Amino acid sequence: MADLLVRGIDDELVRALKERAGIHGRSAEAEHREILASALQRPRRKSFAQVLAAMPDVGLDADFERAEAIEKPSRVFD
């Protein structure tokens, strides 16, 4: 595993990091690792089935039926 050294951090950020670490019961170093991991890890891709299942119900199937034209459209490019 690699080491990461970050220099020149504002004192207020360090204080906030230590405070957040205390809230989560971790060391400042462990909190820093958790923040980096959550910010940089890519989310797991959803399957096609999960995407379909997440689509909202937006109406009845009849709402999306193709309406047949009563008259033929005019020929615009003749």
GIPE-V807213 format. One line per field, one symbol per residue. ss: DSSP state (@ for helix, = for strand, . for the rest). phi: phi as a letter, one per 40 degrees, with the letter a starting at -180 (. if undefined). Layout:
BEGIN
ss=???
phi=???
END
This chain:
BEGIN
ss=..........@@@@@@@@@@@@@....@@@@@@@@@@@@@.......@@@@@@.......@@@@..............
phi=.cbbbbbgcddcccccccccccccgbcccccccccccccbcccccccdcccccccccbicdccbccccccbcccccbc
END
